[in-house]
Amino acid sequence: MQKSLSAWILLLGCTPLACDAAERSVPAEAPVQSAKRGLSVQGNDYPFLPGTNLPMSLTVSDLDALAPGVSWYYNWGARQTVFHPDMEFLPMAWGGEDHLVDLGQYLAQYPQTSTVLVANEPNLPGQMDVPPLQAAEYIRRTRTIAGPQRRVVGAHFAAGPTVTEFRNTMHLALSDIGGLPVTGIHTYEESTGGFLYWASLWPHLMDNPATAGVEGWPLNGPAPPARVWVKEINIGMTSPPQSETQVIDYMLYAIDLLERDPRVERYAWWKDRRRFTGSGDFTRPPSHNILDVQVNGALTALGRHYVEMPVHDPDLYYRFPGRLSVARYRNISGFNPPSALEGNVAIGRSEDPGNTFDMDDLDAGEWIDLNIDVPVSGPWRASLRGRRASTGTSSVAVLSGTQQLATLPLTTAAGQYATTTVINLPLAAGRQVLRLRGEPGTLDTSLTWLRLEAPTTHLFANGFEP
């Protein structure tokens, strides 16, 4: 029987909004909600697309579909009527006087609120669009309304020619309260290369590229922030618009980086659902949507990938027996944040029916670490699924620490998925890290899942093997 999200949260040993750093384990195939992952959602102003009965605003069934992987959401304001017990709504003082009134009323009604967002693109026309000292005073007033028990995150900037000077003026004006504690940014790049470039500047993303880094912040002011919120992220629009597959590929690359970079505190995809009309506020095509524009509670293919994206928590272990997506890695070769942002192994869409992700481009010498938790010692029966770009055999070594336990030979026709033969893998009971390493001859190999079945000598409490 399928467990509810709340049941899985109990298995994780934490709430979706406040996991401690203690080690914990979850069944290998259970959903895992990301503490970072959020969603920009349509506000209450458009319950339906004008002139139609197509849903625009969020519904409870929408949140049910999102909650297995998404932990928070916001709508640029402090008016919200749709909530979910396993997700957090963050109110925002967008930039007007009426928004401060709305925020005070919301916090009086929902005093348990932990975080408030403030100041949406104060440097840009059509957004908050005020001088920097006025934006700083707005942040100060928002903090007063929020009170000392709540965190205020903002301002949130998009790129522009004067943003560094604008941000620094705000930062200095708030020196008495520590300046801007978190850099909030919005990013809409057209390629993964563009996204990687801006990510390499975090949390100083808004600096002039010629002076990118700490030197872009005022030297006589508070310390620059150590963390960044990516409050809006989507792929930059092209003409013609990208296909859904292209958007998914971009999203996989960007979100995987956001999940594994410790400088990123939270992020939110923009946005839940838009219906393409080619003008005004509805200019993004359906391929950019997380939620279906015609059916409440239904995820698009993009939305399914977003919700199921893995986390990379070093304290989270996956409990066997079961089948573990290799994309749920702890660490991979070539990635050591924040000094490096690009690894040789990367997440990708799986074309294997019934699977969502592959870890692509494993070559000889490269590796993927997985956190596993096994209940009993013994010769666990192991198999691995994946494919090669060309016909041949990739030998994947399985290591525990420096000890090589076994080798799994993956033989496939070009581009075709296959599963290795089952081998015995000697494992000690408990939580541990397994490394999958490409041996000589491994080239352009994608790994989909690792399956561990219980030793044949062991019966579980229910009297049979799983």
C-alpha positions as CSV (number, residue, x, y, z in Angstrom):
1,M,0.0,0.0,0.0
2,Q,1.3,3.4,-0.9
3,K,2.3,5.5,2.1
4,S,1.2,9.2,2.5
5,L,3.8,11.9,2.4
6,S,3.3,12.4,6.2
7,A,4.2,8.7,6.7
8,W,7.3,9.1,4.7
9,I,8.2,12.2,6.7
10,L,8.0,10.1,9.9
11,L,10.4,7.7,8.2
12,L,12.8,10.5,7.5
13,G,12.7,11.5,11.1
14,C,12.0,15.2,10.4
15,T,9.3,17.6,9.3
16,P,9.4,18.9,5.7
17,L,10.3,22.4,7.0
18,A,12.9,21.6,9.7
19,C,15.2,18.6,9.3
20,D,18.0,18.5,11.8
21,A,21.5,17.4,10.8
22,A,21.2,14.0,12.4
23,E,21.7,11.0,10.1
24,R,18.4,9.4,9.0
25,S,17.3,6.9,6.5
26,V,14.3,6.4,4.1
27,P,13.3,3.4,2.0
28,A,15.3,3.4,-1.3
29,E,12.3,4.2,-3.5
30,A,10.5,6.6,-1.2
31,P,9.9,10.3,-2.2
32,V,12.1,12.8,-0.5
33,Q,11.0,16.4,-0.1
34,S,13.7,19.0,-0.7
35,A,14.0,21.7,2.1
36,K,15.3,24.0,-0.6
37,R,12.8,23.5,-3.4
38,G,10.0,26.0,-3.9
39,L,7.6,27.3,-6.5
40,S,6.5,30.7,-7.7
41,V,2.7,30.5,-8.0
42,Q,-0.1,32.4,-9.6
43,G,-1.8,34.7,-7.1
44,N,-5.4,34.9,-6.3
45,D,-6.1,37.6,-8.9
46,Y,-6.6,35.1,-11.7
47,P,-8.7,32.1,-10.5
48,F,-9.2,31.3,-14.2
49,L,-7.6,32.4,-17.4
50,P,-9.7,35.4,-18.5
51,G,-12.7,34.3,-20.6
52,T,-12.3,30.6,-19.9
53,N,-12.8,28.0,-17.2
54,L,-9.2,26.9,-17.2
55,P,-7.6,27.0,-13.8
56,M,-4.9,29.5,-13.1
57,S,-4.7,29.9,-9.3
58,L,-3.3,27.1,-7.1
59,T,-5.6,24.5,-5.7
60,V,-5.3,22.0,-2.8
61,S,-5.0,19.1,-5.4
62,D,-2.2,21.0,-7.0
63,L,-0.3,21.2,-3.7
64,D,-1.0,17.5,-3.1
65,A,0.9,16.8,-6.4
66,L,3.8,19.1,-5.5
67,A,4.3,18.2,-1.9
68,P,6.3,15.0,-2.3
69,G,9.3,17.1,-3.6
70,V,8.5,20.8,-3.0
71,S,8.5,22.3,0.5
72,W,7.5,25.9,0.0
73,Y,5.8,28.4,-2.3
74,Y,5.0,32.1,-2.6
75,N,2.9,34.4,-4.8
76,W,4.6,37.8,-4.4
77,G,2.1,38.9,-1.8
78,A,0.6,38.2,1.6
79,R,-2.9,37.1,0.5
80,Q,-3.3,33.3,0.2
81,T,-6.2,31.0,0.8
82,V,-4.8,27.7,-0.3
83,F,-2.5,25.8,2.1
84,H,-1.0,22.4,2.6
85,P,0.1,20.7,5.9
86,D,3.3,19.5,4.3
87,M,4.3,22.8,2.6
88,E,5.1,26.3,3.8
89,F,3.7,29.5,2.2
90,L,6.0,32.5,2.5
91,P,4.3,35.9,2.4
92,M,6.0,38.8,0.6
93,A,6.0,42.6,1.0
94,W,6.4,43.2,-2.8
95,G,7.1,46.9,-2.5
96,G,3.9,49.0,-2.0
97,E,2.3,50.5,1.1
98,D,-0.7,48.2,0.7
99,H,1.6,45.2,0.8
100,L,2.9,46.2,4.2
101,V,-0.7,46.3,5.4
102,D,-1.4,42.9,3.9
103,L,1.7,41.5,5.5
104,G,0.7,42.8,9.0
105,Q,-2.8,41.3,8.6
106,Y,-1.4,37.9,7.4
107,L,1.1,37.6,10.2
108,A,-1.6,38.4,12.8
109,Q,-3.7,35.6,11.3
110,Y,-0.8,33.2,10.9
111,P,1.7,34.0,13.7
112,Q,3.6,30.7,13.1
113,T,5.0,32.1,9.9
114,S,8.8,31.8,10.0
115,T,10.1,33.7,7.0
116,V,9.0,36.9,5.1
117,L,10.1,37.9,1.6
118,V,10.6,41.6,0.7
119,A,11.3,44.0,-2.2
120,N,10.8,42.5,-5.6
121,E,13.4,43.9,-8.1
122,P,13.5,47.3,-6.6
123,N,15.9,48.5,-9.3
124,L,13.7,47.8,-12.3
125,P,10.9,49.7,-14.0
126,G,7.6,47.9,-13.8
127,Q,8.7,46.2,-10.6
128,M,9.2,47.8,-7.1
129,D,11.2,50.6,-9.0
130,V,12.2,53.0,-6.2
131,P,15.6,54.6,-5.2
132,P,17.9,52.4,-3.2
133,L,17.6,54.4,0.1
134,Q,13.8,54.1,-0.2
135,A,14.1,50.4,-0.8
136,A,16.3,50.1,2.2
137,E,13.8,51.9,4.4
138,Y,11.1,49.6,3.1
139,I,13.1,46.6,4.2
140,R,13.6,48.1,7.6
141,R,9.8,48.7,8.0
142,T,9.1,45.1,6.8
143,R,11.5,43.8,9.5
144,T,9.7,45.8,12.1
145,I,6.3,44.3,11.0
146,A,7.8,40.8,10.9
147,G,9.3,41.1,14.4
148,P,12.5,39.6,15.8
149,Q,11.1,36.0,15.7
150,R,10.9,36.0,11.9
151,R,13.5,36.1,9.2
152,V,13.2,38.7,6.4
153,V,14.8,37.7,3.1
154,G,15.4,40.4,0.4
155,A,15.8,42.4,-1.6
156,H,15.5,40.2,-4.7
157,F,17.3,41.4,-7.8
158,A,17.3,40.7,-11.5
159,A,20.4,41.6,-13.6
160,G,20.7,45.2,-14.8
161,P,23.4,47.7,-15.6
162,T,23.2,49.6,-12.3
163,V,22.3,46.8,-9.9
164,T,25.7,46.6,-8.1
165,E,25.7,50.2,-7.2
166,F,22.0,50.0,-6.2
167,R,22.5,46.9,-4.1
168,N,25.6,48.4,-2.3
169,T,23.8,51.6,-1.4
170,M,21.0,49.5,0.2
171,H,23.6,47.3,1.9
172,L,25.3,50.3,3.5
173,A,22.1,52.0,4.5
174,L,21.2,48.9,6.5
175,S,24.6,48.6,8.2
176,D,23.1,48.9,11.7
177,I,21.2,45.7,11.2
178,G,23.8,43.8,9.3
179,G,23.1,44.9,5.8
180,L,21.4,42.5,3.3
181,P,21.9,39.1,5.0
182,V,21.0,37.1,1.9
183,T,21.4,37.9,-1.8
184,G,18.1,37.2,-3.5
185,I,18.4,36.8,-7.3
186,H,16.3,36.0,-10.4
187,T,17.9,34.2,-13.3
188,Y,16.6,33.4,-16.8
189,E,19.5,32.1,-18.9
190,E,19.1,30.6,-22.3
191,S,21.7,27.9,-21.9
192,T,23.3,25.8,-19.2
193,G,26.6,27.5,-20.0
194,G,25.0,30.9,-19.2
195,F,23.5,29.5,-16.0
196,L,26.9,28.0,-14.9
197,Y,28.6,31.4,-15.5
198,W,26.2,33.2,-13.2
199,A,26.3,30.4,-10.7
200,S,30.1,30.7,-10.5
201,L,29.6,34.2,-9.0
202,W,27.3,33.2,-6.2
203,P,26.4,34.7,-3.8
204,H,27.8,37.8,-5.5
205,L,25.7,37.2,-8.6
206,M,24.8,40.8,-9.3
207,D,28.4,42.1,-9.5
208,N,29.8,43.6,-12.7
209,P,31.5,40.6,-14.4
210,A,34.6,42.7,-14.7
211,T,34.9,42.9,-10.9
212,A,32.9,39.8,-9.9
213,G,33.5,38.6,-6.4
214,V,33.8,40.0,-2.9
215,E,35.4,43.2,-4.3
216,G,32.0,44.0,-5.9
217,W,30.6,44.7,-2.4
218,P,31.5,47.9,-0.4
219,L,34.6,47.3,1.6
220,N,33.5,49.8,4.3
221,G,30.2,48.1,5.0
222,P,28.9,44.8,6.5
223,A,30.3,41.6,5.3
224,P,28.8,40.3,2.0
225,P,26.2,37.5,2.5
226,A,27.3,33.9,2.5
227,R,24.1,32.5,1.0
228,V,21.8,33.1,-1.9
229,W,18.1,32.6,-2.6
230,V,17.3,32.0,-6.3
231,K,13.7,33.2,-5.9
232,E,12.9,33.0,-9.6
233,I,14.5,30.6,-12.1
234,N,13.4,29.5,-15.5
235,I,15.1,29.2,-18.9
236,G,15.4,32.4,-20.9
237,M,12.9,32.7,-23.7
238,T,14.0,32.1,-27.3
239,S,12.1,32.5,-30.6
240,P,10.7,30.0,-31.3
241,P,10.2,28.9,-27.7
242,Q,12.1,25.9,-26.5
243,S,10.4,22.5,-26.5
244,E,9.4,20.8,-23.3
245,T,12.3,18.4,-23.6
246,Q,14.8,21.3,-23.9
247,V,13.3,23.0,-20.9
248,I,13.5,19.8,-18.9
249,D,17.2,19.3,-19.8
250,Y,18.0,22.9,-18.7
251,M,16.0,22.4,-15.5
252,L,17.7,19.2,-14.6
253,Y,21.1,20.8,-15.0
254,A,20.2,23.9,-13.0
255,I,18.2,22.4,-10.2
256,D,20.8,19.6,-9.6
257,L,23.4,22.3,-9.2
258,L,21.1,24.4,-6.9
259,E,20.5,21.3,-4.7
260,R,24.1,20.4,-4.3
261,D,25.6,23.9,-3.8
262,P,25.7,24.7,-0.1
263,R,25.7,28.5,-0.8
264,V,22.2,28.2,-2.2
265,E,19.7,28.3,0.7
266,R,16.4,28.1,-1.3
267,Y,15.2,28.3,-4.9
268,A,11.8,28.5,-6.7
269,W,10.9,27.7,-10.3
270,W,8.9,30.4,-12.1
271,K,6.0,29.4,-12.1
272,D,3.2,27.0,-11.6
273,R,1.0,27.4,-14.7
274,R,0.8,29.9,-17.5
275,R,-1.4,29.5,-20.6
276,F,0.3,30.8,-23.8
277,T,-1.6,33.7,-25.4
278,G,1.4,35.4,-26.9
279,S,0.9,38.7,-25.1
280,G,0.9,40.4,-21.8
281,D,1.4,38.4,-18.7
282,F,0.8,35.1,-20.4
283,T,3.8,34.9,-22.7
284,R,5.4,31.7,-21.7
285,P,4.2,28.5,-23.6
286,P,2.9,25.4,-21.8
287,S,6.3,23.7,-22.1
288,H,7.5,26.0,-19.2
289,N,4.6,25.0,-16.8
290,I,4.9,22.8,-13.7
291,L,1.2,22.2,-13.5
292,D,-1.2,21.3,-16.2
293,V,-3.3,24.3,-17.4
294,Q,-6.5,22.3,-17.9
295,V,-6.5,19.8,-15.0
296,N,-6.2,20.6,-11.3
297,G,-3.7,18.4,-9.5
298,A,-1.9,17.2,-12.6
299,L,1.8,17.7,-13.2
300,T,3.3,18.3,-16.6
301,A,6.4,16.2,-17.6
302,L,8.5,19.2,-16.5
303,G,6.6,19.3,-13.2
304,R,7.1,15.6,-12.6
305,H,10.8,16.0,-13.1
306,Y,10.9,19.0,-10.9
307,V,9.1,17.3,-8.1
308,E,11.2,14.1,-8.3
309,M,14.6,15.8,-8.5
310,P,16.9,14.2,-6.0
311,V,18.4,15.9,-3.0
312,H,22.1,15.3,-2.1
313,D,22.0,15.4,1.7
314,P,25.1,13.7,3.1
315,D,23.1,12.7,6.3
316,L,20.3,11.0,4.3
317,Y,20.7,7.2,3.7
318,Y,18.6,5.0,1.5
319,R,17.3,1.8,3.1
320,F,17.4,-1.5,1.3
321,P,16.2,-4.0,0.0
322,G,15.0,-2.0,-3.0
323,R,16.0,-0.2,-6.1
324,L,17.8,3.1,-5.8
325,S,18.0,5.7,-8.6
326,V,21.7,6.5,-9.1
327,A,20.7,10.1,-9.4
328,R,20.2,10.1,-5.7
329,Y,23.9,10.4,-5.2
330,R,25.8,11.8,-2.2
331,N,28.7,13.1,-4.3
332,I,30.2,12.7,-7.7
333,S,33.7,13.1,-9.1
334,G,34.7,16.5,-10.3
335,F,32.4,18.5,-8.0
336,N,33.7,20.3,-5.0
337,P,31.6,23.3,-4.2
338,P,32.1,26.2,-4.1
339,S,35.5,26.1,-5.8
340,A,34.2,24.0,-8.7
341,L,30.7,23.8,-10.2
342,E,31.1,21.4,-13.1
343,G,31.5,17.6,-12.7
344,N,32.2,15.1,-15.4
345,V,29.2,13.1,-14.5
346,A,25.8,14.8,-14.7
347,I,22.1,14.1,-14.3
348,G,19.9,13.5,-17.3
349,R,16.5,12.4,-18.5
350,S,16.1,8.6,-18.6
351,E,14.6,7.1,-21.7
352,D,14.1,3.8,-19.9
353,P,10.4,3.2,-19.4
354,G,9.4,3.5,-15.7
355,N,12.5,5.6,-14.8
356,T,12.9,9.3,-14.6
357,F,16.7,10.0,-14.3
358,D,20.0,8.7,-15.4
359,M,23.5,9.7,-14.3
360,D,25.2,10.3,-17.7
361,D,28.7,10.2,-19.1
362,L,30.5,8.0,-16.6
363,D,34.0,7.3,-17.9
364,A,36.9,5.3,-16.6
365,G,38.2,6.7,-13.3
366,E,35.0,8.7,-12.6
367,W,32.8,7.8,-9.7
368,I,29.4,8.2,-8.0
369,D,28.9,7.9,-4.2
370,L,25.7,6.5,-2.8
371,N,24.5,6.5,0.9
372,I,23.0,3.1,1.7
373,D,21.5,1.5,4.8
374,V,21.2,-2.3,5.0
375,P,19.6,-4.0,7.9
376,V,21.7,-7.2,8.0
377,S,25.2,-8.3,7.1
378,G,25.7,-10.8,4.4
379,P,26.1,-11.4,0.6
380,W,23.5,-8.9,-0.8
381,R,22.4,-9.7,-4.3
382,A,23.3,-6.6,-6.5
383,S,22.5,-5.6,-10.0
384,L,22.9,-2.4,-12.0
385,R,20.9,-1.0,-14.9
386,G,22.1,1.5,-17.5
387,R,23.4,1.9,-21.0
388,R,26.4,2.8,-23.2
389,A,26.4,5.2,-26.0
390,S,28.3,2.6,-28.1
391,T,28.1,-1.2,-28.1
392,G,30.4,-2.8,-25.6
393,T,30.9,-3.5,-21.9
394,S,31.5,-1.0,-19.1
395,S,32.9,-2.5,-15.9
396,V,31.7,-0.7,-12.8
397,A,33.5,-1.4,-9.6
398,V,31.7,-1.3,-6.3
399,L,33.8,0.0,-3.4
400,S,33.3,0.5,0.3
401,G,35.9,3.0,1.3
402,T,39.1,1.8,-0.4
403,Q,38.0,-1.8,-0.5
404,Q,36.7,-3.0,-3.8
405,L,33.8,-5.4,-3.1
406,A,32.9,-6.5,-6.6
407,T,32.7,-5.5,-10.3
408,L,29.4,-5.3,-12.2
409,P,29.9,-5.7,-16.0
410,L,27.3,-3.7,-18.0
411,T,27.0,-4.9,-21.6
412,T,24.7,-3.1,-23.9
413,A,24.0,-2.5,-27.6
414,A,24.5,1.2,-28.6
415,G,22.0,3.4,-26.7
416,Q,20.1,0.4,-25.4
417,Y,19.4,-0.2,-21.7
418,A,20.4,-3.5,-20.0
419,T,20.7,-4.9,-16.5
420,T,23.8,-6.7,-15.3
421,T,23.7,-10.2,-14.0
422,V,23.2,-10.5,-10.2
423,I,26.3,-10.8,-8.1
424,N,26.8,-11.2,-4.4
425,L,28.0,-8.1,-2.7
426,P,29.4,-8.6,0.8
427,L,27.9,-5.8,3.0
428,A,28.1,-5.2,6.7
429,A,24.9,-4.1,8.4
430,G,24.4,-0.4,8.9
431,R,24.8,3.0,7.1
432,Q,27.7,3.3,4.7
433,V,28.8,4.9,1.5
434,L,29.1,2.8,-1.7
435,R,31.2,4.1,-4.6
436,L,30.4,3.1,-8.2
437,R,33.6,3.7,-10.2
438,G,34.2,3.3,-13.9
439,E,37.0,0.8,-14.6
440,P,39.2,0.8,-17.8
441,G,36.9,0.4,-20.8
442,T,34.1,2.4,-19.3
443,L,33.1,5.2,-21.7
444,D,30.0,7.4,-22.1
445,T,28.0,5.2,-19.8
446,S,24.7,6.1,-18.2
447,L,23.7,4.5,-14.9
448,T,20.0,4.3,-14.0
449,W,19.6,2.3,-10.8
450,L,21.3,0.0,-8.3
451,R,19.2,-2.8,-6.9
452,L,20.1,-4.6,-3.7
453,E,18.2,-7.7,-2.7
454,A,18.4,-9.3,0.7
455,P,20.8,-12.3,1.4
456,T,19.1,-15.6,0.6
457,T,19.8,-16.7,4.2
458,H,17.8,-13.9,5.8
459,L,14.0,-13.7,6.3
460,F,12.5,-10.5,7.3
461,A,10.0,-10.1,10.2
462,N,7.0,-10.6,7.9
463,G,8.3,-14.2,7.1
464,F,9.4,-13.8,3.5
465,E,11.9,-11.9,1.4
466,P,10.8,-8.7,-0.3
